[in-house]
Amino acid sequence: MKHSSTEKTNGFFVIDKPQGLTSHDVVLAARRHLRTRRVGHLGTLDPLATGVLPLAIGKATRLAQFLSGGIKLYEGTIHLGYSTDTFDGEGRATSEPVIPAVTQQQLDEISNQMLGEQSQIPPPYSAKKVAGVRSYELARQGIQFPLAPQTIRISRFELSQRGSHELDFEIQCSAGSYIRSVAHEVGQKLGCGAHLTRLRRIASGEFSLDQSVTLDLFLSMDELELSRHLISMNTVLQSLPELKVNEETQARIGHGMEFSVDSEPPRADTNGLFRIVSVRGELLGLAEPSIEQPVHENLDSSLARFHPKVVL
C-alpha cells in the first residue's frame, strides 16, 4: 500500500480480535499494513478476550478520547469450583477446588444484586498503573499492592448454567468495567470460587460485531477493499448535534478561532459537544459552547458562539 493513500485514511475499522493477542499487537499489525503510525485502539481487550476492537486511523485518533467511554456488551463463560490469582483461566488457583451446587434461582438473585452503580476493585493482573508501574508487572514479582476501587455500572447481567461447573453470561456495563472481577465476585457470592474462561465483546459504544472483520482478513485487504470497511468519523459521531458552517467560518475554525452560526443551534449532548460540519458534509472537528463574550468584530453578539475543541 502506498504512503499517499494512507495519509488520506481517516476513520475507523472494527477488528474482531483473535484470542491470544494483546490490543497493542493488533495496533502494531495495523500500523505495518497501513504504513502509518497514526493508529490507536478504543478500549483494551485482554489477550484472552475476542471480539470488537475499534481502531482509529489518521485524524480519527484525535477523536478517541470522546469515544472510548461508551457502553460495552460482552458474552462469555465463567468456570465454577475455584478462584485464581488472575481471575481467569491462565492464573494459579487461590482456593481449594470444590464441586459447586448452584440453582438458577441463586444465579438470578446474584445477577440482580450486581446490577446498578457500584465500586469495583480491578484485578491484580491488570494494566492499571501503581506508582507508574503496570499492576501485572508488580503481581508477577509477588509484590502486594492496593488498587484503588473505581465506580462502574452494570445495566444488564444474565447468568445461565451450562453443565455442573460452567455458567454462560451476557453483561452490559460501563467503560472501565473488569469482567474478570465480575466473574471472581460471582464465585465469592456462590461460595465456591470462580474465574473467567471465555470473553467476547459484542459491542463497544458506537461499534458492533456486525461491522467487524477478522484480523487476518483485514491484513489481506488492498486499498479498495479497506475503503469499503472504513467507517467515517462523521458516521461514528452521528449522536452529536451538528453545526453546519460556511467557508468563511470554516477558515476561522481552521485557525482554532471562536465562531458563531447563523441558524438556531441544536441542543448540546450530555458532554456539551457539537460536530462541526462543512457545507459539503465533511467533518471539520468538534466544538463546545463558548462562555466568553465575543472579542472579534466579525462575531455577532446576539448569536450563539462556539469554541473549537478539536480541529481535524
N, C-alpha and C positions, 0 to 999 in steps of 0.2 A: 504494500500500500504506500502511495506517495505521501510525502510530508504535506504537500499543499492541500490534499483532501482532508487530512486530519485537522488542519488548522480551522477548517470550516465546520467540523463536527462539534456541535454544541447541543447537548441534550442528555437523555438518559437511556440506558439499556437495563433491562431486568434479567439477571442471570439466575438460573436455577442452580444454586451452588451444590456441587457434589460433596459427599461425606469425605472427611479426611483432610480437606484443605482449609486453611485459615481464610478469613475475608481478605486479608492483605495479600495472600497468594493469588487470589482471583484478580485483585487490582494490578499486581505485577504482570500477570499474564495479559491482561487487557492493555496495559501500557506498551508492552512489547508488540502486541498485534496491531494496535492503532498507531504506534510510533509517536506517542506523546506522553509526557509526564502528567498531563492535566487530567488525571483520572482519580476519583475517590469513591468510597462506598458510603452508603447511608445506613448506618446501624449494623454493628458487628454480629456475625453469626459464629458460634463455636465451631471448631473442626468437626465435632460430632453431628452438627445440625446440617440439614439440607434446605433447599427452597429459596424463597425470594430474597435476593441480594441486589438492590438497585445500585447501579453505577452512574455517577455523574461525570460527564465528559466535557472538556473545554470550559467555556464560560459557565456551564451549569454547576461546576464545582463551587462557584461563588454563592449558589443558592442552597447548598447542602445544609447550612445551619438552620434554614427555615423549614426543612423537610424531614429531618431525622426524628422529630418528636411525635410522629403520627401513631395511631393505634396499631398494634400488632395482633395478628391472628396466627395461632400455631395449632398443630395437632401432633400427637406423639404417644409414646408408651412409657409407663413407669413400672419398674420391677419391684415387687414387694418381697420382704424377707430379711433384708439387711441394708444398712446405710453405708456410704463410702465417703472418703475424705474429700473427693472432688464433687460429690453429689451426682456423679454419673457413673456409667459402667466402666470407665477407664481407671478409676481410683482404687485404693485399698479399702477393704472392709473395715468399718469402725464399730460394728456391732455384731454380736453372735447371730448366725442365721437361725431364723425361726420359720415355722410353717404358718402363713397368715390364714386367719379365718375372718372373712370380710363379707358383709351383706351389701346389697345395692342401697338399702336404706341408709347404712352408715356412710356410704360414698356420697349419697345425695346430701346428707347432713353436713359432711365435711366441705363439699364444694360450695354449699350455701354459706357456711361460716367464713369462707375465704373470699367472698365477693366484697367489692367496695374498696375504699381507700384504706391503705394500711402501711405500716412500716416494715420494710424488708431488709434483712442483712444480706449483702452479696456473698456468694460462695467464696471460701478461702482461695480457691484456684480460679481467679478471675483477672481481667485486665485492669481492674481498679488499681489506682496508684496509692501507695502508702509512703509518705516522705519521698516522693519522686520515683519509687521503685514499684514495678508491677507486683501485685499481691501474689500471683502464681510463682514468681521468682523467689519470694520470701518463703512461701509454703513449701517449695521444693527443697529449700535449705533447712526445713524444720523449724523455722522461726515463728514464734507465736506473735500475733499482732491483732489489734482490734480493727474491724472495718465499720465505718460509720453506717448506720441504717439509712435507707432512703425511702421516700414516700412513693408508692406505686398505687395503681388502681386496676383491679380485676373486674371487668364488666360482665364477663360470661365464663363459666367454668363447668364443664361436664365431664364426669368420670364414669366409665363403664368397665366391668370386669371382663377380662379375656383369659380364661384359664385360672388356675389357683394362685399364680404368682405375678400376673400382669394386669395392668389397668391401661386402657386406652383413654385418651383425653382430648378435648378441644378447649382452648383458652383464648380469650380476647382480653388484652391488657395494654397498659400504657407503655410508652417507650421507657427503657431502662429496667424493665422487669426481668429478673433472672428465673427462667423456667426450671433450672436445676434446683434453685432454692425452693420453688413451689413443690417439686417432687419430694425433696427432703422433708418439707413441712407436712406433706400428706403422710409420709411414713411415721413421723413423730405423732401425729394425731391418731393414727391407727394403732400405734404402739408396736409396730413390727419392723420399722425401718424401711426405707425405700430409696431408690435412686433412678435417675433418668437414663433410659437406654435408647430412645429414639426421639428425634425432634425435627419437625418440618414446618417451616414458616410459609403460610399460605398467603398472607398479605402483610404489607408494611406501609401504613399511611395510604398514599395515593396509588401504590404499586401492588399488583396481584400476580398470582402464579400464571394466569392465562395470558399475561403479557410477556412471559419469560421465555428464554431459550437456554438450552444446556450450555455449559462452558465449552464443551467440545465443538458443538455446532457453531457457537459464536466465534471460536478461534479458526474455524474453517471458512468463514464468510468473507467474500470480497466486498469491495466498496459499495456496490449496488445493493447487495443483499443486506449489508449492515444498515444502509439508509432506510430500508423498509422496516427495520425493527427499532430504529431510533425514535424515541418519544420526545416531542418538542418540549421546551421549557414552558411555553405558554400553555400547552395542554395540561402539564402536571400542576400548574398553578391556577387552574380554572376556578378554584373555590375562592380565590381572592378577587375582590371587586376591581373593575377595570377603569383606568383613567386614559382616555384617548387624547393624544396631544398632536398639535400641528408641527410643521417642520421648524418653525421659529422656536417653539417651546422645546422641541427635541434637541436643538443646539444648546439651549440653556442647560438641559439635563445632562448633556454630554460633558459639560464643564462642572457638573456637580452643584449647579445653582438652584436656588429655590424657584418654584414655578407655580402658576395658577392655571385652572382650566375654565373654559367659558361656560360649560353646562353645569347644572347642579350635580355635584359629585355623589356617587352611591355611598351607602353607609359602609364604614370600615368593618373588616372582620374582627375577630376577638383579639388579634395581635395588633390591630390598628394599621395593617399593611394594605397597600394597593398595588396592582400591576400597572406599570406604565407601558402603554401600547401605542405604536405609531399608526398613522392613517393607513399604512399598508398591512397592519396586523402583526407587526414584528414586536416581540417583547424587548423593551429597552431597559427595564430594570424594575426595582421596587421602590415605593415611596411611602412616607408616613406623613400625617398632617403636621404642619408647622405650627409651633406655638409662639413664634416671634412675629412682630409687625413687619410689613414689607419695607425693605431698605432700598429697593430698586425702583426707579421712576417708571419702568415698564410694567410694574405689577399693580393691578387694580386692588385697592384695599378692601373693596366690597366682595371680592371673590375668595373662595376657599383656596388656601395656599398649602403647598406640599413641599417636603424636603426629600431629595433622592437618598435612599438608604443604601441601595446597591445600583450601580450603573454598569450595564453589560456592554 
